[in-house]
Amino acid sequence: MPPLEAWEKVYIKLGSKDSVEELDNHFMMQTCTECHGGNPNELDDYEVAHEGLIDDPASIENRVCGKCHTGIDTTYANSLHQQLWGEKTAIAKRAGVDSFEECPASLQDGHAGECARCHASCGDCHVSRPDDVGQGFIDSHKFKKKPHQKNQCMACHGSRIAFDYMGDSEAGRDPDAHFAKGWDCMKCHDQYEMHADATGVSDRYHLSQAPKCEDCHDEADSNQYHQTHWSDLACQVCHSQAYNNCTRCHVGGEWAEDPIYAEQSPTLDFRIGANPIADRGFDFAVVRHAPIAPSSYDNWGAEGTMVNFDDLPTWKFATPHSIRRWTPRTEVGAGDGCAASCHIGAPMGKAENAKFYLLEDYVETNWPLELDANESVIVDDALPSDWLLELDQ
């Protein structure tokens, strides 16, 4: 095989570096062809040199990284990022089967063609922008141990996380308190969570490596409001600003043209619902609207497959990345108690606070096809009866 110097002169852009070894230490241990294939014996003929080329060795199909990084590759192959277990669980439940593998072929094929394109490979997090958001190296061909927050994490997790976390001045949202401290995504979402084997995990909230507020914030602090509500309310109920909600799917085609769901997406909203994840231990949690409708998969040729659509809420448990100490529910006017900004009924509450809750009338008015699906998270029956009387007056 020709010396590596011959390759770098012809094909590798070194930028300010003098050699590929300076560019990245991977090149000190192996040659280009060990990952990318091709013909190293015909450097003068571009076409012949690139025969059998693997343009994306880190892709899910190729998984070349696993030749060296065997441990991480083994667990990551079944991670949430790679397998999208949460989506698959929801599709299976709405289809009335126990697992995604039991879903009709139309659902499995449609998911593979639409949703699965957002799978994240090793390269999507450690060397380049993901394919679905434009591709391109982050820093030439250098492998980064830590993903780039803007060009990798937020390139995919944009509308529902990036704008929440970094703030949105046009929408009147301040940056998340953790972002304001200079924390990046990896401060909470570390490598152990990202690479974890999630086989059998129904969603990200049931992954044991997932972060929780109480990992840093002690229940036994002296704040009287925390002591009162710690076991009743998810932290975001009080400490989240409004956040983006999707009202239709973010892919093209028939979904984008559905007249019921195409009016507003995403929309800035804040809703407190009955906690849909019982083992999280709260009575009330923040809920976010998911972009799903009974006809969502019809363009996959899957008409009539969502036989149990109403068995799963479309307003789902959420942990918005828009945390602030002071929010519309923690700030009160002079002389008012905390309840004035959150409770609906007397003696201290106000009827206008109904805008914070997922009430039946709100769902029926805006998403009539989803009323039955959200029966378990709509809060009318969970709130004190005198609060609802306040609204009727």
C-alpha positions in Angstrom: 0.0 0.0 0.0 1.3 3.5 -0.8 2.4 5.6 2.2 -0.2 7.6 4.0 1.5 10.8 2.9 0.4 10.0 -0.7 -3.2 9.7 0.4 -3.3 12.9 2.3 -1.8 14.9 -0.6 -4.5 13.7 -2.9 -7.7 13.3 -0.9 -7.6 14.6 2.7 -8.0 18.3 3.5 -5.7 19.1 6.4 -6.6 22.7 7.0 -3.9 24.2 9.1 -2.4 20.8 10.0 0.8 19.5 8.4 -0.2 15.8 8.4 -3.1 13.6 9.1 -1.5 12.4 12.3 -1.8 16.0 13.6 -5.4 16.1 12.4 -6.6 13.2 14.5 -4.9 10.4 16.4 -7.1 7.8 14.6 -4.7 8.3 11.6 -1.8 7.3 13.8 -3.3 3.8 14.2 -4.9 3.0 10.9 -5.2 4.0 7.3 -8.1 5.5 5.4 -9.0 2.2 3.7 -9.4 0.4 7.0 -12.6 2.4 7.6 -13.5 3.6 4.2 -12.5 0.7 1.9 -11.5 1.6 -1.7 -8.5 0.7 -3.7 -5.2 2.0 -2.3 -3.1 0.9 -5.2 -4.5 3.2 -7.9 -4.1 6.7 -6.5 -3.8 8.3 -9.9 -7.2 7.1 -11.0 -10.0 8.7 -8.9 -12.7 6.3 -10.1 -10.7 3.1 -9.5 -9.3 4.4 -6.2 -12.8 4.8 -4.9 -14.2 1.5 -6.0 -15.9 -0.1 -3.0 -15.7 3.1 -1.1 -17.7 3.3 2.2 -18.6 7.0 2.4 -20.1 6.7 5.8 -18.3 4.0 7.8 -20.1 5.1 11.1 -23.6 4.6 9.7 -26.0 2.1 11.2 -25.6 -0.1 8.2 -21.8 -0.2 8.2 -20.9 0.2 11.9 -17.2 0.2 11.2 -16.5 2.0 14.5 -17.5 -1.2 16.3 -14.4 -3.0 15.0 -12.4 -1.1 17.6 -15.0 0.3 20.0 -16.6 -3.0 20.7 -18.1 -2.3 24.1 -19.8 0.9 23.3 -20.9 -0.3 19.9 -22.6 -3.3 21.5 -24.6 -1.3 23.9 -25.3 1.6 21.6 -26.7 -0.7 19.0 -29.7 -1.0 21.3 -29.8 2.5 22.6 -32.7 4.9 22.5 -30.8 7.1 20.0 -30.3 4.1 17.6 -33.5 2.2 18.0 -36.0 4.9 18.8 -37.7 2.6 21.3 -40.1 5.2 22.5 -41.6 5.8 19.1 -41.8 2.1 18.4 -43.5 1.5 21.8 -46.1 4.2 21.0 -46.8 2.9 17.5 -47.2 -0.7 18.7 -49.6 0.3 21.5 -51.8 2.4 19.1 -51.7 -0.6 16.7 -53.0 -2.9 19.4 -50.0 -5.2 19.6 -47.4 -5.9 22.2 -44.2 -5.0 20.3 -43.1 -3.1 17.3 -42.1 -6.3 15.6 -45.7 -7.4 15.7 -46.9 -4.3 13.9 -48.2 -4.6 10.3 -45.5 -4.4 7.7 -46.8 -1.1 6.5 -46.1 0.5 9.8 -42.7 -1.0 10.2 -41.7 0.0 6.6 -43.2 3.5 7.0 -41.3 4.0 10.2 -38.1 2.9 8.6 -38.5 5.3 5.7 -39.7 8.3 7.7 -38.9 8.2 11.4 -35.8 6.0 11.3 -33.9 8.5 9.2 -33.3 10.4 12.4 -31.3 7.5 13.9 -28.0 8.8 15.2 -24.8 6.9 14.2 -21.4 7.3 15.9 -20.4 9.8 13.3 -23.5 11.9 13.7 -22.4 12.7 17.2 -18.6 12.6 17.0 -17.4 13.8 13.6 -20.1 15.4 11.4 -23.5 17.0 11.3 -26.2 14.3 11.0 -27.3 13.5 7.5 -30.9 14.7 8.0 -29.7 18.2 8.9 -27.2 18.8 6.1 -24.2 16.7 6.8 -20.7 18.2 6.9 -17.7 17.8 9.1 -17.6 19.8 12.4 -13.8 20.2 12.4 -12.3 18.7 9.3 -12.0 14.9 9.8 -11.3 15.2 13.5 -13.1 12.9 15.8 -14.6 14.7 18.9 -15.0 12.9 22.1 -17.7 15.4 23.2 -20.5 16.2 20.7 -20.9 19.8 19.5 -24.0 21.2 21.2 -25.2 23.4 18.3 -24.1 21.4 15.2 -25.0 18.0 16.5 -27.2 17.9 19.6 -29.4 20.9 18.7 -29.2 20.3 14.9 -31.5 17.3 15.5 -33.2 18.4 18.8 -34.1 21.8 17.5 -37.7 23.1 17.7 -38.6 21.4 21.0 -35.3 21.7 22.9 -32.9 24.2 21.3 -35.2 27.2 21.4 -36.5 26.2 24.8 -33.0 25.8 26.2 -31.3 28.8 24.6 -34.3 31.1 24.9 -36.2 32.9 22.2 -36.3 36.6 22.6 -39.0 37.0 19.9 -41.3 34.7 21.8 -40.4 36.4 25.1 -38.6 33.3 26.6 -35.5 33.7 28.7 -32.7 31.1 28.4 -33.0 28.0 30.6 -31.4 28.6 34.0 -28.9 25.8 33.3 -27.9 27.3 29.9 -27.4 30.7 31.6 -24.9 29.0 33.9 -22.9 27.9 30.8 -24.0 24.2 30.9 -24.1 22.3 27.7 -26.3 19.2 27.0 -23.7 16.8 28.2 -23.7 18.3 31.7 -26.9 16.3 32.3 -27.0 13.9 29.4 -23.7 12.1 29.7 -22.1 9.3 27.7 -23.5 6.6 30.0 -27.0 7.7 29.1 -26.3 8.2 25.4 -24.6 4.8 25.0 -26.8 2.7 27.3 -28.5 -0.4 26.1 -32.2 0.4 26.3 -33.6 -3.0 25.2 -37.0 -3.4 26.7 -37.2 0.3 27.8 -40.5 1.8 26.8 -39.3 5.4 26.7 -36.5 7.7 27.8 -38.0 8.3 31.2 -37.6 4.7 32.1 -33.9 4.5 31.2 -32.0 4.1 34.5 -29.2 6.3 33.3 -31.5 9.2 32.4 -31.0 12.4 34.6 -33.6 13.6 37.1 -33.9 16.9 38.8 -33.4 15.3 42.2 -29.9 14.1 41.2 -28.8 17.7 42.0 -31.7 19.3 43.9 -32.2 17.9 47.4 -35.8 17.2 48.5 -34.9 18.1 52.1 -34.2 21.8 51.4 -35.8 24.6 53.5 -38.1 26.0 50.8 -41.6 25.6 52.2 -43.1 25.4 48.7 -40.8 22.5 47.8 -41.6 20.7 51.1 -45.3 21.1 50.4 -45.4 20.0 46.8 -42.3 17.8 46.4 -44.4 14.6 46.1 -47.3 16.1 44.3 -45.9 18.2 41.4 -43.2 17.6 38.9 -40.5 20.3 39.2 -41.5 21.7 35.8 -45.0 22.5 36.9 -43.7 25.5 38.8 -40.3 26.1 37.1 -40.9 25.8 33.4 -41.6 28.6 31.0 -43.9 28.0 28.0 -42.4 25.6 25.5 -42.9 24.5 22.0 -45.6 22.0 21.2 -46.1 20.3 17.9 -49.6 20.1 16.4 -48.7 18.2 13.2 -45.8 16.0 12.2 -42.6 17.6 11.0 -42.3 15.6 7.8 -43.7 16.6 4.4 -46.5 15.1 2.4 -50.0 14.4 3.5 -49.3 14.9 7.2 -48.2 18.5 6.6 -51.5 19.2 4.7 -53.9 17.7 7.3 -56.4 20.6 7.7 -57.1 19.9 11.4 -53.4 19.9 12.4 -51.9 22.3 9.9 -53.1 25.5 11.5 -50.4 25.9 14.1 -47.1 24.0 14.5 -45.2 24.4 16.6 -47.1 26.5 19.1 -45.9 28.0 22.3 -48.0 26.7 25.2 -47.8 25.5 28.8 -50.2 22.8 30.2 -50.4 20.9 33.5 -51.9 17.5 33.2 -52.5 14.5 35.4 -49.2 12.6 35.4 -49.4 10.0 32.6 -46.3 8.1 34.0 -47.5 6.8 37.4 -44.1 5.4 38.5 -42.6 8.9 38.3 -44.4 9.6 41.6 -46.2 12.9 40.9 -49.9 13.7 40.8 -49.4 16.4 38.2 -46.8 17.0 35.5 -46.2 19.2 32.6 -47.5 17.7 29.3 -46.6 18.4 25.7 -48.7 17.8 22.6 -47.3 15.2 20.3 -47.8 15.4 16.6 -50.1 12.4 16.0 -53.6 11.9 14.6 -55.7 8.9 13.8 -54.8 9.3 10.1 -51.1 10.0 10.6 -49.9 6.7 9.1 -52.4 6.6 6.2 -49.8 7.8 3.7 -47.7 4.7 4.6 -50.5 2.5 3.3 -51.4 1.8 6.9 -55.1 2.9 6.9 -57.0 1.3 9.7 -54.0 0.1 11.7 -54.3 2.5 14.6 -57.1 0.5 16.2 -56.1 1.6 19.7 -55.4 5.2 19.0 -57.3 6.3 22.1 -55.3 4.1 24.4 -52.4 6.5 24.5 -52.5 10.2 25.3 -51.4 12.7 22.7 -50.5 15.1 25.5 -47.5 13.3 26.9 -45.3 13.6 30.0 -42.7 16.3 29.3 -39.6 17.8 30.9 -39.2 21.1 29.0 -35.7 22.6 28.8 -37.0 26.0 29.7 -36.4 26.0 33.4 -36.3 29.2 35.4 -36.5 30.0 39.1 -39.0 32.7 38.5 -41.9 31.8 36.2 -45.6 32.9 35.8 -46.4 30.4 38.6 -43.7 31.3 41.1 -43.9 35.1 40.7 -46.8 36.8 42.6 -48.0 40.3 43.0 -47.4 42.3 46.2 -49.4 40.9 49.1 -50.4 37.7 47.2 -49.6 34.2 48.2 -48.1 31.6 45.9 -51.5 30.2 45.1 -52.5 33.4 43.4 -50.4 32.5 40.4 -51.3 28.8 40.2 -54.5 27.9 41.9 -57.8 28.5 40.2 -60.3 28.6 43.0 -60.8 30.6 46.2 -59.6 31.7 48.7 -56.3 32.7 47.0 -56.6 31.4 43.4 -57.8 33.1 40.3 -59.9 31.9 37.4 -57.4 33.2 34.9 -55.0 30.5 36.0 -57.1 27.9 34.2 -54.9 28.7 31.1 -52.2 26.6 32.8 -54.2 23.4 32.9 -55.1 20.7 30.4 -58.9 21.0 30.8 -61.5 19.1 28.8 -63.0 22.1 27.2 -59.5 23.2 25.9 -58.8 19.8 24.3 -62.3 19.4 22.9 -62.1 22.9 21.3 -58.7 22.5 19.7 -58.3 18.7 19.2 -61.7 17.1 19.1 -60.4 13.9 17.6 -58.1 13.4 20.6 -60.6 13.9 23.5 -61.0 10.2 24.4 -57.2 9.6 24.0 -56.5 12.2 26.6 -59.1 11.3 29.2 -56.4 10.1 31.6 -54.4 13.3 31.5 -57.2 15.9 31.4 -57.3 17.4 34.9 -60.9 18.3 35.4 -61.6 15.3 37.7 -58.3 15.7 39.5 -58.6 19.3 40.6 -60.5 20.4 43.7 -64.2 20.6 42.9 -64.5 24.2 44.1 -61.9 25.3 41.5 -64.1 24.1 38.6 -67.1 25.9 40.2 -65.0 29.0 40.0 -64.7 28.6 36.3 -68.5 28.0 35.9 -69.4 31.3 37.5 
